[in-house]
Amino acid sequence: MCLIAFNWNNHPEYKLILVGNRDEFFERPSASLGKWEQGFFAGKDLKAGGTWMGMHPNGRFAALTNYRDLKNPKINPKTRGDLVKDFLESQIPPLEYLKEIEAEKHNYEGFNLLVADQEHLCYLSNYKDGIEELQPGLYGLSNALLDTPWTKLNMAKNRLSKNIEEGQLDYNSMFQVVHSKKMDPDELLPDTGATYHQEKHLSAQFIRIDDYYGTVNSTVLLWKHSGHVMMLERTFDQLKEEISDSKVEFEVLNPL
């Protein structure tokens, strides 16, 4: 993922309310949201074999965003998508899992990683020291550290907060939280090593850079305290101007 707004354990009906975008090179192959052999639900990167976000019916959830630092590329880095996949396949508590990843975090390109079970949601970045257990509340994550106040991230958090307040949690209303195409003025653009043209377009929530890169899908995840989970992934083929949806619903086993 490249932009996520989420509300954790801070709603009378929902444990997790989340919406996010995945931005990618249009030519990179991927499979839509579905059930893996290992029993969890996620999309799949068909090039490297990992995933960007997923959830298991045992109540394990994970999501990943890239930390954009094009000035300092790694040599032969490990696949970041395995960070999500490996957690969903394991039985290790979130904090213990991130302690293991922390010990080898410099073997990866920049990342932000969220992992959760039914009780705890934890965050790790290899551009920040330490592991953080997130308290109940509303958060945002893009291609910098958690809650870095980029315009598109602040907009997503504000819109999600308003949706929650007004009870607008249907899929179409949720997608509007992260679908603005408005770009930042030049003075607000970060310097992440991209070209000016790229940085300008990357400042929007919903991205298209010419015919090679942009927002390829958006996902809404609604996890109720009762254990019911609804996930909808909307895939965008921006070159063909086609849209398709993949939806799953399941019950978390033994909800608290």
Stockholm file with secondary structure:
# STOCKHOLM 1.0

chainA/1-256         MCLIAFNWNNHPEYKLILVGNRDEFFERPSASLGKWEQGFFAGKDLKAGGTWMGMHPNGRFAALTNYRDLKNPKINPKTRGDLVKDFLESQIPPLEYLKEIEAEKHNYEGFNLLVADQEHLCYLSNYKDGIEELQPGLYGLSNALLDTPWTKLNMAKNRLSKNIEEGQLDYNSMFQVVHSKKMDPDELLPDTGATYHQEKHLSAQFIRIDDYYGTVNSTVLLWKHSGHVMMLERTFDQLKEEISDSKVEFEVLNPL
#=GR chainA/1-256 SS CCEEEEEESCSSSEEEEEEEEEEEETTSCEEEEEECTTSCEEEEETTTSCCSEEECTTSCEEEEEECCCTTSCCSSCBCTHHHHHHHHHCCCCHHHHHHHHHTTGGGBSSEEEEEECSSCEEEEETTSSSEEECCSEEEEESSSSTTCCCHHHHHHHHHHHHHHHHTCCSHHHHHGGGCCCCCCCGGGCCCSSCCHHHHHHHTSSSCEETTTEEEEEEEEEEEETTSEEEEEEEEEETTTTEEEEEEEEEECSSCC
#=GC SS_cons         CCEEEEEESCSSSEEEEEEEEEEEETTSCEEEEEECTTSCEEEEETTTSCCSEEECTTSCEEEEEECCCTTSCCSSCBCTHHHHHHHHHCCCCHHHHHHHHHTTGGGBSSEEEEEECSSCEEEEETTSSSEEECCSEEEEESSSSTTCCCHHHHHHHHHHHHHHHHTCCSHHHHHGGGCCCCCCCGGGCCCSSCCHHHHHHHTSSSCEETTTEEEEEEEEEEEETTSEEEEEEEEEETTTTEEEEEEEEEECSSCC
//
